[in-house]
């Protein structure tokens, strides 16, 4: 599933010696479902969009789009990657958790019988012989729908969940994340976001968490980030990330439109910027799992979840969703939580009670693990549910309308969608963890119990525990 995503023309940020200062500029209207600027090195003026248009590829098949299956296997303790590969010699290993008794592989085509036949098992190790298929599901190729209410088949696996954006205001980004060498002792943000921060008592929470997220790694599974944006400088661990769309080690946002800008271009950069406004000393580990139109393969997202855990991420932000349930994705999320990571997901922008996956797995994780996956919906500054936000299976709300954040090409914009409510919660988790609250299940419960009770009577009982409240969170048990 894919929701439309567009940014209005962002204002420019000019890098000075000690601060990032906006230069303003007239706001230009944009077409629906389109982003507006191209990826570029840090510069004080816009650049033309990239002309190249790379093809989204499935795992292990280079630049071709090939259908495949995600196969979940049962494995014994001690099973190695070599054991699994000997059973699936043409497959791509997505995850291996022998201590939990499972592995996941991607195989080309729809034939899960790619496992070696029984007649050849005698030549394999005992652990390899014990590998057995427990489930299989398609890894569909992606296409983009044109409306959040689209009734087209849900052949996509995930998409960026932003709906629209507005540019406006010329206030300087006070201080800027790159203006102070080393760790920040004061918080940098956009003045336009202060009302939202006040609603969540961000300043109260930050005062009680002076580390401001230091030492906490936050994985952002998205369209990539602008790795040279001055607002993110010093807070990215690019080396630990990966570009699953392009198949390389540089998870840079890419614009593939030959005239204008790709629909979801800038989505991941904006998400990262929101996180750093809440927890400015956190480290962002970017994983590019969505293409510039905001869609991506389920197998890539599963790999990224597992790689995020390996990279030491304690928070995994997924501002994406699908209308179709995936047992393989649920398994990956569950393993991440058991490994000590909090998973934060946007709930979707269809405006109804159809919360998307993986956000909808929140209830399952509560039942099996006690929690660990936070489903986040959007509200306005009056604590009313945003018209686009889904409702029902939610944990928390955060203001997701006209949120100012970073945008590729040394720029910023205002963005709207549950995509931009979720990273506020991710930032809050990083803030709390940097104060020593690393028990994921206990923290999950505290975040819910400390929330401000929802007041939107039109959706009574359907908005989770209400608005994220950082001040109360930091003094809760």
C-alpha positions in Angstrom: 0.0 0.0 0.0 1.2 3.5 -0.7 -0.1 6.8 0.5 0.6 10.0 -1.4 3.3 12.2 -0.1 4.3 15.7 -1.1 6.4 18.6 0.2 5.8 22.2 -0.7 8.7 24.1 -1.9 11.2 24.2 1.0 13.0 27.3 2.1 16.8 27.2 2.0 19.1 26.9 4.9 22.5 28.7 4.6 25.3 27.2 6.6 27.1 29.9 8.6 30.1 29.5 10.9 27.9 28.9 14.0 24.3 28.5 12.9 21.9 27.5 10.2 19.8 30.4 9.0 16.9 30.3 6.6 16.8 32.8 3.8 13.1 32.6 3.2 11.6 32.8 -0.2 8.2 32.6 -1.8 6.2 29.4 -1.3 5.3 27.8 -4.6 2.3 25.4 -5.0 3.1 21.8 -6.0 1.2 19.1 -7.7 -0.4 16.4 -5.4 1.7 13.4 -4.8 5.0 15.0 -5.6 8.1 16.1 -3.7 9.9 19.3 -4.7 13.6 19.3 -4.4 16.5 17.1 -5.6 19.3 15.5 -3.5 22.4 17.6 -3.7 25.6 18.4 -1.8 25.2 21.2 0.8 24.7 24.3 -1.2 23.0 27.7 -0.8 21.0 27.3 -4.0 18.7 24.7 -5.5 20.1 22.2 -8.0 18.4 20.4 -10.9 16.9 17.0 -10.1 19.0 13.9 -10.9 18.3 12.5 -14.4 19.1 8.9 -13.7 16.4 6.6 -12.7 17.7 3.4 -11.0 15.5 0.3 -10.9 14.3 -1.0 -7.6 15.7 -4.5 -7.3 14.7 -7.6 -5.3 17.4 -9.3 -3.1 20.1 -11.2 -4.8 19.0 -10.4 -8.4 20.9 -7.3 -9.2 19.1 -4.6 -11.2 16.2 -6.7 -12.3 12.8 -6.7 -10.7 12.0 -10.4 -10.0 9.2 -11.9 -8.0 10.1 -14.0 -5.1 9.1 -15.7 -1.9 10.0 -15.0 1.8 10.4 -18.4 3.4 10.5 -18.8 7.1 12.5 -21.8 8.3 12.8 -23.7 11.6 16.4 -24.2 12.6 18.3 -25.8 15.5 20.6 -24.0 18.0 24.0 -23.6 16.5 22.8 -23.4 12.9 25.1 -21.2 10.8 24.6 -19.0 7.7 26.5 -21.7 5.8 24.0 -24.3 6.9 21.1 -22.3 5.7 22.8 -21.4 2.4 23.5 -25.1 1.7 19.8 -25.8 1.8 19.0 -22.7 -0.2 22.0 -22.2 -2.4 20.2 -19.7 -4.7 18.5 -17.8 -1.9 19.2 -14.6 0.0 19.5 -14.9 3.8 17.3 -12.2 5.4 17.6 -13.2 9.1 19.1 -16.0 11.2 18.2 -16.4 14.9 19.2 -19.9 15.9 18.6 -19.1 19.5 15.0 -18.4 18.7 14.8 -21.4 16.3 14.1 -19.6 13.0 15.6 -18.1 9.9 14.2 -16.3 6.9 15.4 -16.4 3.3 14.3 -14.9 0.0 14.1 -17.2 -3.0 13.5 -16.2 -6.6 10.2 -17.1 -8.1 7.2 -18.7 -6.4 8.9 -22.1 -5.9 9.6 -22.6 -2.2 10.8 -26.1 -3.1 14.1 -24.5 -4.0 15.4 -26.3 -0.8 17.6 -29.2 -1.7 15.6 -32.5 -2.1 15.8 -35.1 0.6 18.0 -37.3 -1.5 20.9 -34.9 -1.2 20.6 -34.3 2.5 23.2 -36.8 3.4 26.0 -34.6 2.1 25.0 -31.7 4.4 25.7 -31.0 8.0 23.2 -32.2 10.7 22.1 -28.7 11.3 21.5 -28.1 7.6 19.6 -31.3 7.4 17.3 -30.1 10.2 16.3 -26.9 8.4 12.6 -27.1 7.6 10.1 -24.7 5.9 7.4 -23.4 8.3 5.8 -20.7 6.2 6.1 -18.9 2.9 4.7 -15.6 1.6 5.1 -13.6 -1.6 7.5 -10.7 -1.8 5.5 -8.6 -4.2 6.8 -6.0 -6.6 5.6 -2.5 -5.8 3.5 0.0 -7.6 2.2 3.3 -6.4 -1.5 4.1 -5.9 -2.7 7.6 -6.3 -4.9 8.3 -3.3 -5.0 7.4 0.4 -8.4 6.0 -0.3 -7.3 4.0 -3.2 -9.0 0.7 -3.8 -6.4 -0.7 -6.1 -4.9 -4.1 -5.0 -2.4 -4.0 -2.2 0.4 -5.4 -4.2 2.9 -3.1 -2.4 4.6 -4.1 0.8 5.2 -0.8 2.5 5.2 2.9 1.8 6.1 6.2 3.3 3.3 7.7 5.3 3.3 11.4 4.7 0.3 13.1 3.2 1.2 16.7 2.4 3.3 19.6 3.5 3.5 23.3 3.6 6.5 25.6 3.4 6.3 28.8 5.3 8.0 31.1 7.8 11.6 32.3 7.7 12.7 31.8 11.3 16.2 30.7 11.8 16.9 27.3 13.1 18.3 28.4 16.4 21.8 27.1 16.9 21.5 24.3 14.4 22.6 20.7 15.1 26.0 21.3 13.6 26.8 24.6 15.3 28.3 23.1 18.5 31.3 20.8 18.5 30.6 17.5 20.4 27.5 16.9 22.3 24.8 19.6 22.6 23.9 21.0 26.0 21.0 23.1 24.6 18.3 22.0 22.3 18.0 23.2 18.7 14.7 23.2 17.0 12.4 25.3 14.7 10.4 28.0 16.4 7.3 26.8 14.4 7.4 23.5 16.3 7.3 25.1 19.8 3.6 24.8 20.2 3.8 21.0 19.4 6.7 20.6 21.8 4.8 22.4 24.5 1.8 20.2 24.1 4.1 17.2 24.7 6.2 19.0 27.4 9.3 18.3 25.4 11.3 20.9 27.3 10.3 19.3 30.7 11.5 15.9 29.5 14.7 17.3 28.1 15.6 19.0 31.4 15.2 15.7 33.1 17.3 13.9 30.5 20.4 16.1 30.1 22.1 13.5 28.0 19.6 14.4 25.3 19.8 10.9 23.7 23.6 10.5 23.8 24.7 7.0 23.3 21.3 5.8 21.8 21.3 4.6 18.2 18.0 5.2 16.3 17.5 3.2 13.1 15.5 5.1 10.5 14.0 2.7 7.9 12.8 5.0 5.2 13.7 6.6 1.8 17.3 7.2 3.1 18.5 10.5 4.3 20.5 13.4 2.9 23.8 12.4 4.4 25.4 15.8 3.8 22.6 17.9 5.3 24.1 20.3 7.8 21.2 19.8 10.2 22.1 16.1 10.5 25.9 16.6 10.5 27.6 14.8 13.3 24.5 12.7 14.1 24.6 10.1 11.3 26.3 6.7 11.3 26.1 6.1 7.6 28.7 3.3 7.8 26.4 1.1 9.8 23.4 1.7 7.5 22.6 0.3 4.1 20.8 1.1 0.8 18.7 -1.9 0.0 17.0 -0.2 -2.9 20.3 0.7 -4.7 22.2 -2.2 -3.3 25.1 -0.2 -1.9 26.5 1.2 1.4 25.3 4.8 0.8 21.7 5.3 2.1 21.4 8.7 0.4 18.0 10.1 -0.6 17.6 9.8 -4.4 15.4 11.8 -6.7 14.5 9.9 -9.9 12.1 12.3 -11.5 13.4 13.9 -14.7 11.0 16.9 -14.4 10.3 17.9 -10.8 10.7 15.7 -7.8 9.8 12.2 -6.8 6.8 11.8 -4.6 8.4 10.7 -1.4 11.8 12.4 -1.9 12.9 13.9 1.4 10.6 11.8 3.6 13.5 10.0 5.5 15.4 13.2 5.9 12.4 14.9 7.5 11.9 11.9 9.8 15.5 12.0 11.0 15.3 15.8 11.6 12.2 15.3 13.8 14.0 12.7 15.9 17.0 15.0 16.5 14.8 17.9 17.6 13.6 15.7 20.4 16.8 13.9 21.2 19.6 16.0 19.6 22.5 13.9 20.8 21.1 10.6 19.5 22.7 8.9 16.6 20.7 8.2 13.4 21.5 5.0 11.5 19.8 5.3 8.1 18.5 2.3 6.2 17.1 3.0 2.7 14.2 0.6 2.2 11.8 2.8 0.2 12.2 4.1 -3.3 11.7 7.8 -4.2 8.0 7.2 -4.7 7.7 5.9 -1.2 7.3 2.2 -1.8 9.6 -0.8 -1.0 9.9 -4.5 -0.8 8.9 -6.4 2.3 12.1 -8.5 2.1 14.3 -5.3 2.3 12.4 -4.1 5.3 12.8 -7.4 7.1 16.6 -7.3 6.3 16.8 -3.8 7.6 15.1 -4.6 10.9 17.5 -7.4 11.5 20.5 -5.3 10.4 19.4 -2.5 12.6 19.6 -4.8 15.6 23.0 -5.9 14.5 24.1 -2.3 14.2 23.2 -1.7 17.9 20.0 0.3 17.3 17.8 0.5 20.4 15.1 2.4 18.6 13.7 1.4 15.2 11.5 4.0 13.5 9.3 2.8 10.6 7.2 5.6 9.2 5.8 3.2 6.7 3.0 0.7 6.4 1.1 -1.9 4.4 -2.5 -3.0 4.4 -1.5 -6.6 4.3 -0.3 -8.7 7.2 3.0 -10.4 7.0 4.0 -13.2 9.4 7.6 -12.7 8.4 7.6 -9.0 9.3 5.9 -9.7 12.6 8.5 -12.3 13.4 11.3 -9.8 12.6 9.7 -7.1 14.8 9.3 -9.6 17.6 12.9 -10.6 17.5 14.0 -7.0 17.5 12.0 -6.3 20.6 13.4 -9.4 22.3 16.9 -8.1 21.4 16.2 -4.9 23.4 15.0 -2.5 20.7 11.8 -0.4 20.8 10.0 -0.4 17.5 8.0 2.8 16.7 5.6 2.8 13.7 3.2 5.2 12.1 -0.4 4.1 12.0 -1.4 5.1 8.5 -3.2 8.0 6.7 -6.4 6.6 5.4 -8.5 8.4 8.1 -10.4 5.3 9.1 -9.9 2.4 11.6 -7.7 0.4 9.2 -4.4 0.9 11.0 -1.6 -0.4 8.8 1.0 -3.0 9.5 3.4 -3.2 11.3 1.6 -0.7 13.6 -1.3 -3.1 13.9 1.0 -5.7 15.4 1.1 -3.6 18.6 -1.7 -5.7 20.2 0.0 -8.9 19.3 3.3 -7.7 20.8 1.5 -6.8 24.0 -0.1 -10.2 24.2 3.1 -12.1 23.5 5.9 -9.9 24.9 4.2 -7.3 27.0 4.7 -4.6 24.4 7.7 -3.1 22.6 6.0 -1.9 19.4 4.4 1.6 19.6 1.7 2.4 17.2 1.5 6.2 16.7 -1.4 8.2 15.3 -1.5 12.0 14.5 -3.4 14.8 16.1 -3.6 18.6 15.8 -2.5 21.2 18.3 -5.9 21.1 19.9 -5.6 17.3 20.6 -8.1 16.4 18.0 -7.4 13.5 15.8 -5.9 14.6 12.4 -8.4 14.0 9.7 -6.1 11.7 7.8 -4.9 9.7 10.8 -6.1 6.1 11.3 -7.6 5.2 14.7 -8.4 2.1 16.8 -5.3 0.0 17.4 -3.1 2.9 18.6 -0.8 3.3 21.6 0.0 7.0 21.4 -0.7 10.3 19.6 1.7 13.0 18.6 1.1 16.2 16.6 1.8 15.3 12.9 0.6 18.4 11.1 2.9 21.0 9.5 6.0 19.7 11.4 9.1 21.7 10.4 12.1 19.6 9.7 15.1 19.0 7.5 14.9 18.5 3.7 17.5 17.4 1.2 19.7 20.0 -0.4 20.5 22.1 2.7 16.8 22.9 3.1 13.9 22.5 5.4 10.1 22.1 5.0 6.9 21.5 6.9 5.5 18.0 6.6 2.2 16.4 7.6 1.3 12.7 8.2 1.5 10.0 10.8 5.0 9.6 9.4 6.1 12.7 11.3 4.2 11.9 14.5 6.1 8.6 14.9 9.6 10.1 15.0 8.5 12.3 17.9 7.9 9.1 19.9 11.2 7.6 18.7 13.0 10.7 19.9 11.2 10.4 23.3 12.4 6.8 23.5 16.0 7.8 22.8 15.7 10.6 25.4 14.5 8.1 28.1 17.0 5.5 27.1 19.9 7.9 27.4 18.8 8.3 31.1 19.3 4.6 31.7 15.7 3.4 31.0 16.7 0.6 28.7 14.1 -2.0 29.7 12.0 -1.9 26.6 8.8 -3.4 28.0 8.9 -1.3 31.2 9.6 1.8 29.1 6.7 1.0 26.7 4.3 0.7 29.6 5.6 4.0 31.2 5.1 5.8 27.9 1.5 4.7 27.7 0.7 5.3 31.4 2.2 8.8 31.4 0.4 10.0 28.2 -2.1 12.8 28.4 -5.6 11.3 28.2 -7.2 12.0 24.8 -10.0 14.5 24.7 -11.4 14.0 21.2 -14.8 12.7 22.1 -15.6 11.7 18.5 -13.1 8.9 18.8 -13.5 8.0 22.4 -11.7 4.8 23.2 -10.0 4.7 19.8 -7.0 6.9 20.3 -4.9 4.7 22.5 -3.6 6.2 25.7 -3.4 9.7 24.2 -0.7 12.3 23.7 2.9 11.6 24.3 4.0 13.5 27.4 7.8 13.7 27.9 7.7 15.5 31.2 5.5 12.9 32.8 7.4 10.1 31.1 10.7 11.1 32.7 9.3 11.1 36.2 7.2 8.0 35.8 8.2 4.6 37.0 
